[in-house]
Structures are given as structure tokens and as C-alpha cells.
Amino acid sequence: MRRFQVVILLSVWVLNHTGCSRKEDVAVEKSKINTTLHQELAHEAKSTRDESSSHENRHADHRHAFANPKELAKKWNDPTRDEWQHPEQIIGALSLESGQTVADIGAGTGYMVAHLSKVVGQDGTVIAVDAESAIIGYLTDHMTQLGPAKIVPNKVGFHDPELAPASVDAVVTLDTWHHVAGQEAYAQKVYNGLRPGGRFVVVDYAIDAETGPPKEMRLSPDDVIVQLEKGGFRAEVVSETMPRHYMVVGVKDKKLE
């Protein structure tokens, strides 16, 4: 856009200082200027399209790996993952109780779903939210193994978790927040879906972690705090011992009577 602004300024200077005395000369100069302006506008439009396409392609390439959930489950659901993922710390941050309803956004092959299910128990519900059809199919086929809670697989888009107003007690997203489109607006939708006093726990890859998504897709804990606060939460980084991740907790405060 700067180039476009420069062209406009030069255009004004040309008309004022070229000394064109005849209408024909002025018309020729204006024609040249208009041609240049159209070229610059076309250049700006192409640059914008290219940047947008590049952004979409990066996310599409990263999501392509989710096409075979059966193979992914061998790694993602490996019991040894608990040694470094520390699901007990994530569950502790959620402050869950038996019989409650919790949503796992970006549930994948059900690693956290299984842990959450044990905590809320047979009277509780785990809403397994994901944007990938293959993942939802896998979760649906494995609901019995993910029990004892009621498991509700729910396919959504990248802009909305589709939680009914004040319908859940807690929400967690693990290794997914960097995929979300429009995090601030999304955070507000999560906020609206939580009951007063509910918690939203975001666990994602540290900027300097050796494994994880491309570095340009990652977010810092401070970025996440700002996004959650703009969504309505009171947010803070919570201490944990995960070597590859950080954890941010957003709280939907109870309204004073």
C-alpha cells in the first residue's frame, strides 16, 4: 500500500509541475497516471491473495496429517505420554468434579477425553470437539473405550466451538489453540458456553519447543492471555512441569449478587 501512496503523491506533483499548458498534454499525463495506478492496485491485490493463500496452505498442510487417526492414536494415546504431558496437572487446572460436563476442543484421538472421562465419571459428560471428519469418526467408534462418562463427539468448524450458552463446567484445548481462526472471537464463544465459575485451559507448544507445529504458527503465553481477556476471561499463566508446553487458564468469574 505504501507504493500506492507514493504513486498518488508523484501523480499530484507531475500535474502541478510538468508545465503542461494544453488540454491534450494534461489528458495524456492523466492517462499515464491512471495506468500506473491500476498496475499498483493489481499488484497490491495479488500480494494480498498470495499472502492469504500461503497462510491457508500452511494450515492445510499441517492438518493433512490428521487424515489417518488410527495411526495417530498409536502415538497420541501412548500411555508413556503421561510422563511428559502431565494430564493430572491439566485436570487440576480445570477444577473438575464428578458428574460435571467438560469440553475438549481439538480432541484428536481421545487422549485427554479418556482422562477427563475418568474424572467426571459415569454421571458426567465429555464433549469431544474436533474439526476433522476422520477424527470424529474415530472417536465415535471408540466411545466405549473412552468411557465411563458419556462421550459426545461433535464436528465443528475452526471459528466456533458450538457450545450452547452456559452448558459446560470446563473447557480444555491441548495442542490446538494455534489452529483456531480468530482466537479472540473464539474465546468469547467459549466464555459464553461456560457456566459462571467455569474454566478454560489452553495448553499449547512453547515457542522454543523442539517439536510441534511450524514456529510461525505458534503463540506465546502472553498472546493467549490477551486473547482470553478480550474474550471476557480473567486469565493467567499457570505453573506446570511440561517440557514442551505452557498452560494458560481463563476463568469466567461468577457474577456478584
C-alpha positions in Angstrom: 0.0 0.0 0.0 3.0 2.3 0.6 3.9 2.1 -3.1 0.3 3.0 -4.0 0.5 6.1 -1.8 3.8 7.2 -3.3 2.4 6.9 -6.8 -0.5 9.2 -5.8 1.9 11.8 -4.4 4.0 11.7 -7.5 0.9 12.0 -9.7 -0.1 15.2 -8.0 3.4 16.6 -8.3 3.5 15.7 -12.0 0.3 17.5 -12.8 1.4 20.6 -10.9 4.9 20.9 -12.1 5.2 19.5 -15.6 4.1 22.8 -17.1 1.5 21.2 -19.4 -0.3 24.1 -21.0 -2.5 22.3 -23.4 -5.5 20.1 -22.6 -4.2 17.4 -24.8 -0.9 17.2 -22.8 -2.8 17.1 -19.5 -5.1 14.3 -20.8 -2.0 12.3 -21.8 -0.4 12.7 -18.4 -3.6 11.7 -16.6 -3.9 8.6 -18.8 -0.3 7.6 -17.9 -1.0 8.1 -14.2 -4.2 6.1 -14.3 -2.4 3.2 -16.0 0.2 3.3 -13.3 -2.4 3.4 -10.5 -4.2 0.4 -12.0 -1.0 -1.5 -12.1 -0.2 -0.7 -8.5 -3.7 -1.7 -7.4 -3.4 -5.0 -9.2 0.0 -5.6 -7.6 -1.4 -4.9 -4.1 -4.4 -7.2 -4.7 -2.1 -10.1 -5.9 0.2 -9.7 -2.9 -2.8 -9.9 -0.6 -4.1 -13.0 -2.3 -0.7 -14.7 -2.2 -0.3 -14.0 1.5 -3.7 -15.3 2.2 -3.2 -18.4 0.1 0.2 -19.1 1.8 -1.4 -18.8 5.3 -4.2 -21.2 4.3 -1.8 -23.7 2.7 0.4 -23.8 5.9 -2.6 -24.7 8.0 -3.9 -27.2 5.4 -0.6 -28.9 5.1 -0.4 -29.2 8.9 -3.9 -30.6 9.2 -3.3 -33.1 6.4 -1.5 -35.3 9.0 -4.8 -35.9 10.8 -6.2 -38.0 7.9 -5.3 -41.4 9.5 -6.4 -41.3 13.1 -5.8 -45.0 13.7 -2.1 -44.5 13.1 -2.0 -41.2 15.1 -3.6 -43.0 18.0 -0.6 -45.2 18.4 1.5 -42.2 19.2 -1.0 -39.7 20.7 -2.7 -42.3 23.0 0.6 -44.0 24.1 0.4 -44.3 27.9 4.0 -43.2 28.2 2.8 -39.8 27.0 1.6 -39.1 30.6 5.2 -38.9 31.7 5.8 -35.6 30.0 2.3 -34.4 29.2 1.2 -34.5 32.8 -2.6 -34.7 32.3 -3.1 -34.6 36.0 -1.8 -31.0 36.0 -4.2 -30.1 33.2 -7.1 -31.7 35.0 -6.1 -29.9 38.2 -6.2 -26.6 36.4 -9.8 -27.4 35.3 -11.0 -28.0 38.8 -13.3 -30.7 37.6 -15.8 -32.7 39.8 -17.7 -35.9 39.4 -20.9 -35.5 37.3 -19.8 -32.3 35.5 -19.7 -31.6 31.8 -16.4 -30.7 30.1 -15.5 -30.0 26.5 -12.2 -30.9 24.9 -11.6 -28.7 21.8 -9.4 -30.4 19.3 -10.0 -33.8 21.0 -7.9 -35.7 18.5 -7.9 -39.5 19.1 -9.2 -39.0 22.6 -6.0 -38.8 24.8 -7.4 -36.1 27.1 -11.0 -37.3 26.6 -10.1 -40.6 28.3 -8.5 -38.8 31.3 -11.4 -36.3 31.6 -13.9 -39.2 31.4 -12.3 -40.9 34.5 -12.7 -37.7 36.5 -16.3 -36.7 35.7 -17.3 -40.4 35.9 -20.4 -42.2 34.6 -22.7 -39.3 35.6 -20.5 -36.8 33.7 -20.2 -35.8 30.0 -17.2 -35.2 27.8 -17.9 -33.3 24.6 -15.2 -34.2 22.2 -14.9 -31.3 19.8 -12.9 -31.5 16.6 -12.9 -30.1 13.0 -11.7 -33.2 11.2 -14.3 -35.7 10.0 -11.9 -38.7 10.2 -11.2 -37.8 13.9 -14.9 -37.6 14.7 -15.4 -41.0 13.1 -12.6 -42.5 15.2 -14.0 -41.0 18.4 -17.5 -42.3 17.6 -16.1 -45.8 17.0 -14.2 -45.7 20.3 -16.7 -44.2 22.7 -16.9 -47.3 24.8 -13.1 -47.4 25.3 -13.1 -43.7 26.2 -15.8 -44.1 29.0 -17.1 -44.3 31.7 -18.5 -40.8 31.1 -21.0 -40.1 28.3 -18.8 -39.2 25.3 -20.3 -36.8 22.7 -18.2 -36.4 19.6 -19.0 -33.0 17.9 -17.7 -31.9 14.5 -17.3 -28.1 14.3 -15.5 -25.5 12.1 -12.5 -23.5 13.1 -14.5 -20.4 14.0 -16.9 -21.8 16.6 -16.8 -24.5 19.3 -20.7 -24.7 19.0 -21.2 -24.8 22.8 -24.7 -24.0 24.0 -24.9 -21.0 26.3 -23.8 -21.8 29.9 -23.8 -25.5 29.1 -20.4 -26.7 30.3 -18.4 -26.6 33.5 -14.9 -26.5 32.0 -13.2 -26.4 28.6 -9.7 -27.6 27.6 -7.8 -27.3 24.4 -4.5 -29.2 24.0 -2.1 -28.5 21.1 -5.0 -26.9 19.2 -5.3 -23.2 20.0 -2.7 -22.2 17.3 -5.1 -23.7 14.7 -8.1 -21.7 15.8 -9.3 -18.9 13.4 -9.9 -15.6 15.2 -8.9 -16.6 18.7 -10.4 -13.5 20.4 -13.8 -14.1 19.0 -13.5 -17.8 19.6 -12.5 -17.2 23.2 -15.7 -15.2 23.7 -17.8 -18.1 22.3 -16.1 -20.4 24.8 -16.8 -17.9 27.5 -20.5 -17.8 26.6 -20.6 -21.6 26.7 -19.2 -21.9 30.2 -21.2 -21.7 33.3 -20.3 -19.0 35.8 -17.1 -20.0 37.6 -16.1 -22.3 34.7 -12.5 -22.5 33.5 -10.9 -22.6 30.0 -7.5 -24.2 30.0 -5.2 -23.6 27.0 -2.2 -25.9 26.7 0.0 -25.3 23.7 3.6 -25.7 22.4 6.2 -23.4 23.8 7.7 -21.0 21.2 11.2 -22.7 21.6 9.9 -26.3 21.8 11.9 -28.7 19.6 8.7 -30.5 18.5 5.4 -29.1 17.4 3.8 -27.0 14.7 5.8 -24.6 12.5 7.3 -21.8 14.5 5.3 -19.1 12.6 2.1 -20.8 13.8 2.9 -20.7 17.5 1.7 -18.3 20.1 3.3 -17.1 23.3 1.6 -17.4 26.6 1.2 -13.6 26.7 -0.5 -13.7 23.3 -3.0 -16.3 24.7 -3.6 -14.2 27.8 -4.6 -11.2 25.8 -6.9 -13.3 23.5 -8.7 -14.8 26.5 -9.0 -11.5 28.3 -10.5 -9.9 25.2 -13.0 -12.8 25.2 -14.1 -11.9 28.7 -11.9 -14.1 30.8 -9.6 -13.4 33.8 -6.5 -15.2 32.6 -3.1 -16.1 33.8 -0.2 -18.4 33.1 -0.2 -21.4 35.5 2.9 -23.2 36.7 3.5 -26.7 35.3 6.3 -29.1 34.6 5.6 -30.0 30.9 8.9 -29.7 29.0 7.3 -28.8 25.7 4.2 -26.8 26.7 2.8 -23.9 28.6 -0.6 -23.6 30.3 -2.9 -20.6 30.4 -6.1 -20.7 32.5 -9.0 -18.4 31.8 -11.8 -18.1 34.5 -15.3 -16.9 33.9 -16.0 -15.2 37.2 -19.3 -15.6 39.0 -21.4 -12.5 38.9 -21.9 -10.8 42.2 -25.5 -10.9 43.6 
